[in-house]
Amino acid sequence: MSDLLHFSEEEAWLLTKAIHAVSDNNVLKENLEKKLYSLYNFDRVVDAVIKGKNSENVHALIHAIETKRQVLLRHYRSANSNLERDRLVEPFDFTTNYIAVWAFDPESRQNKQFKTARIDHVEILDKPFAYSGQHKKQPVDVFRISSHNQTPVSLLLNMRAYSLLIEEYPLAEPLCTKLPDNKWQFNGEVCGFEGVGRFVLGLMDEVKVLAPKGLKEYVDKKIRNKTV
């Protein structure tokens, strides 16, 4: 189910979990599965998630993905360089809730995420994909950070922290183990400390970093910088 077009792994996992909770004797379960698997055009899903100009941009990107055509992201605003310029890319997938589009950037010869909210408008070109064989998403951790580098992380959480973790990051649930005294332990790999670090910093009294040392140092540094 995670291979359905435009369903992220996180969304597909939640849908699968919900459907499997229904009794096999329920005819509605079979009907729901058939309807979900028959979905191809997600226009109504897009409109329910995003509005305005951003919705128009996402619809254009979906069309480009389906027709395998290159696009120009007009006046794309980069947070890294603080520059605004056109970007020629080959879009091929989306992140959760269409927050970003995965695309191959011929200029850098790399696959990157481009935030849909930073695109002024999308121009679909009459040029087919030239780099289809190089389209590949980087690993994305449960905190929605992407990178080829992954680091094992272990956290000790109380009940409230565990509940907030799986509500905000559903893919973290199968990585958690219940311990005595209403404690939970998260063990998983992360693609950077930014995402997991934000979670820990928001629940300092309810989450303990067990490993690695680098994450402990990252959190301590953030705390020191806030108190300076």
Secondary structure, DSSP 8 states (H G I E B T S, - for coil): -TTSTT--HHHHHHHHHHHHTS-TT-HHHHHHHHHHHH----HHHHHHH--HHHHHHHHHHHHHHHHTEEEEEEEEE-TTT--EEEEEEEEEEE-GGGSEEEEEETTTTEEEEEEGGG-SEEEEEEEE-S-GGG-----B-TTS-B-S--EEEEEEE-HHHHHHHHHH-GGGGGGEEEETTTEEEEEEEES-HHHHHHHHHHTTTTEEEEE-HHHHHHHHHHHHHHH-
